[in-house]
């Protein structure tokens, strides 16, 4: 798969997330055997398991105030995007999250995704 195709797929995935369709984007763009990781925590394997984690994240949000991509790039089969999300979680905890998502693509789907962010 060419870098241009990965850039296009990544842009489509990001656009769907920005429209608030996080679970639909996950269903459409992630491989059955996807491996996901947050910072240096242990990996989470499989689409079904990771979808459940995505469902839990979405359910924890009381109000979604918006998101934006600050930068994005593609190198070979890897895409990078720097995100800022403004959310209020259930219980009233309001936060602006900043993270970088690194995705490795295979056969038009995300095979591996790792998020880098500060906990502080």
Secondary structure, DSSP 8 states (H G I E B T S, - for coil): --HHHHHHHHHHHHHHHHTT-HHHHHHHHEEEEEEEEETTS--EESHHHHHHHHHHHHHTEEEEEEEEEEEEEEETTEEEEEEEEEEEETTTEEEEEEEEEEEEEETTEEEEEEEEE---
